């Protein structure tokens, strides 16, 4: 940690480098820079928390049109690829419909 003697030496060097007239302007710019840094830090922490929250939420898979069509036709879609579902849909559509005589 910086002691009081070191702070006085640093402050003296700053006065020699920039002059007493420039110190308020320098302090203002340092303050605004620190404010911007804090703002960016807060925003990045917020984004990180939102990302972590999204990772902990369960993922819900949206059904494709193919899966919806297969379900409407009464085909079980569990653990089947889109190609398998397409084959079963084609088979169910090609199947001749039974016509009942009155």
Secondary structure, DSSP 8 states (H G I E B T S, - for coil): ---HHHHHHHHHHHHHHH-TTTHHHHHHHHHHHHHHHHHHHHHHHHHHHHHHHHHHS-------HHHHHHHHTT---TT--HHHHHHHHHHHHHS-------
